[in-house]
Amino acid sequence: MDSPSPPPATPPATPTDLFARLDQLGIAYKTHEHPPLFTVEDSKRLRGELPGGHCKNLFLRDKKRSLFLLVVLEDRAIDLKGLRDRLGAAGNLSFGSPDLLLEVLGVTPGGVTPFALINDRQKRVTVFLDKKMLVMDPLNYHPLSNAMTTAIRPDDLLRFIESCGHTPRTIDLDR
């Protein structure tokens, strides 16, 4: 007798799914299309006069395979060694692999974003948000595609993250 095959994995959310969730939550947003961006430098060069805070998103893991999403202003210098205790990491931090990123957040390198928490159905990621970033309005992130940028108010970002079952933690990187 053959054993039953496992149920198919749920495909990751698309930008259309994300926008539907934002609409359902009553969250205002504005999306701009552009060529795919892979780095902060690409973003700075191509964004023109797009207002608000521009951010980078780091998908990190520790030696016990705990996962972290650190969302900070794009010009922040990040010292992973100094950050590990502040995040509560077990040992050294490293970047999560592209395969792990796709498995957990449903995006590929260049598309890491707090919006990808919509795909973290198992709540594997602990989210840290730069305190300094949260005073900027709007904030700009890729909406599950690095060929678009979506602007959202900070309080609406928090509401979205909480709707995904995550409790974001604020981190003061100036301390």
C-alpha positions as CSV (number, residue, x, y, z in Angstrom):
1,M,0.0,0.0,0.0
2,D,1.4,3.4,-1.0
3,S,1.6,6.1,1.6
4,P,-0.4,9.2,0.8
5,S,1.6,12.0,-0.8
6,P,2.1,15.1,1.3
7,P,-0.2,18.0,0.7
8,P,1.1,20.5,-1.8
9,A,2.9,23.4,-0.3
10,T,1.1,26.7,-0.3
11,P,2.6,29.0,-2.9
12,P,4.1,32.3,-1.6
13,A,1.9,35.3,-1.7
14,T,2.2,37.6,-4.8
15,P,2.1,41.4,-4.9
16,T,-1.5,41.1,-5.8
17,D,-2.2,39.0,-2.7
18,L,-0.3,41.6,-0.6
19,F,-2.2,44.5,-2.0
20,A,-5.5,42.6,-1.3
21,R,-4.4,42.1,2.3
22,L,-3.5,45.8,2.7
23,D,-6.9,46.8,1.2
24,Q,-8.7,44.3,3.6
25,L,-6.9,46.0,6.5
26,G,-7.9,49.5,5.3
27,I,-4.2,50.4,4.9
28,A,-3.4,53.2,2.4
29,Y,-0.3,52.6,0.2
30,K,1.2,53.8,-3.1
31,T,3.2,51.6,-5.4
32,H,5.7,52.6,-8.0
33,E,7.0,50.3,-10.7
34,H,10.7,50.4,-11.8
35,P,13.4,48.1,-13.1
36,P,14.4,45.4,-10.7
37,L,16.6,46.6,-7.8
38,F,19.1,44.3,-6.1
39,T,21.1,46.6,-3.8
40,V,20.8,49.9,-1.9
41,E,23.0,51.5,-4.5
42,D,20.6,50.4,-7.3
43,S,17.7,51.9,-5.3
44,K,19.5,55.2,-4.7
45,R,20.4,55.5,-8.4
46,L,17.0,54.7,-9.8
47,R,14.4,56.0,-7.3
48,G,14.5,59.6,-8.3
49,E,12.5,61.9,-5.9
50,L,10.5,59.1,-4.2
51,P,9.8,60.6,-0.7
52,G,10.2,59.0,2.7
53,G,12.4,56.5,4.5
54,H,14.2,54.0,2.3
55,C,15.2,50.8,4.0
56,K,17.3,47.7,3.8
57,N,16.2,44.4,5.1
58,L,18.5,41.7,6.5
59,F,17.4,38.1,6.8
60,L,19.6,36.6,9.4
61,R,20.1,33.3,11.3
62,D,22.1,32.2,14.3
63,K,23.9,29.0,15.1
64,K,20.7,27.4,16.5
65,R,18.9,28.3,13.3
66,S,16.7,31.0,14.8
67,L,15.7,33.4,12.2
68,F,15.6,37.2,12.3
69,L,14.4,40.0,10.0
70,L,16.2,43.3,10.7
71,V,14.6,46.3,8.9
72,V,16.7,49.5,9.1
73,L,17.3,52.7,7.3
74,E,19.3,52.1,4.2
75,D,22.4,54.0,5.3
76,R,22.8,52.2,8.6
77,A,26.0,50.4,9.2
78,I,25.3,47.1,10.7
79,D,27.8,45.2,12.9
80,L,26.5,41.6,13.1
81,K,28.9,40.7,15.9
82,G,27.7,43.6,18.0
83,L,24.1,42.9,17.1
84,R,23.8,39.3,18.2
85,D,23.3,40.0,21.9
86,R,20.8,42.7,21.2
87,L,18.7,40.4,19.1
88,G,19.0,37.5,21.6
89,A,20.8,35.4,19.0
90,A,22.6,32.2,20.0
91,G,26.2,32.8,18.9
92,N,27.2,34.4,15.7
93,L,24.7,35.8,13.2
94,S,25.0,35.1,9.5
95,F,22.8,35.8,6.5
96,G,20.2,33.2,5.7
97,S,20.7,31.3,2.5
98,P,18.7,32.1,-0.6
99,D,17.0,28.7,-0.3
100,L,16.0,29.4,3.3
101,L,14.8,32.9,2.4
102,L,12.5,31.4,-0.3
103,E,11.3,28.6,2.0
104,V,10.4,30.9,4.9
105,L,9.6,34.3,3.4
106,G,8.8,33.3,-0.2
107,V,11.1,35.9,-1.8
108,T,14.5,35.8,-3.4
109,P,17.6,37.9,-2.6
110,G,16.9,41.5,-3.6
111,G,13.3,41.1,-2.6
112,V,13.6,40.9,1.2
113,T,10.9,43.1,2.8
114,P,8.8,43.2,5.9
115,F,5.8,42.5,3.5
116,A,7.3,39.0,3.1
117,L,6.1,38.2,6.6
118,I,2.8,37.4,4.9
119,N,4.5,34.2,3.8
120,D,5.9,33.2,7.2
121,R,2.9,31.1,8.1
122,Q,4.9,29.1,10.7
123,K,6.0,32.3,12.5
124,R,9.7,31.3,12.3
125,V,11.0,34.9,12.0
126,T,11.6,37.4,14.8
127,V,11.2,40.9,13.5
128,F,13.3,43.9,14.6
129,L,12.5,47.4,13.3
130,D,14.9,50.4,13.5
131,K,13.5,52.9,15.9
132,K,14.8,55.8,13.8
133,M,13.1,54.4,10.7
134,L,9.7,54.5,12.4
135,V,9.6,58.3,12.7
136,M,9.8,58.6,8.9
137,D,6.6,58.9,6.8
138,P,6.2,57.2,4.4
139,L,8.4,54.1,4.5
140,N,9.3,52.4,1.3
141,Y,9.7,48.6,0.7
142,H,9.5,46.1,-2.1
143,P,6.0,44.5,-2.2
144,L,7.3,40.9,-2.7
145,S,8.9,42.0,-6.0
146,N,12.1,44.1,-6.4
147,A,10.5,45.7,-9.6
148,M,8.2,47.8,-7.4
149,T,8.4,50.0,-4.3
150,T,5.4,50.5,-2.0
151,A,5.1,53.4,0.4
152,I,3.3,52.9,3.6
153,R,2.8,54.8,6.9
154,P,4.8,53.5,9.9
155,D,1.8,52.8,12.0
156,D,0.2,50.9,9.1
157,L,3.4,48.8,8.7
158,L,3.1,47.8,12.3
159,R,-0.5,46.9,11.8
160,F,0.3,44.8,8.8
161,I,3.1,42.9,10.6
162,E,0.8,42.2,13.5
163,S,-1.9,41.0,11.1
164,C,0.7,38.4,9.9
165,G,0.9,37.1,13.5
166,H,4.2,38.7,14.4
167,T,5.0,41.1,17.2
168,P,7.7,43.5,15.8
169,R,10.4,44.6,18.2
170,T,11.9,48.0,18.0
171,I,15.7,48.4,18.2
172,D,17.6,51.6,18.9
173,L,20.7,51.3,16.8
174,D,22.0,54.6,18.1
175,R,22.5,53.2,21.6
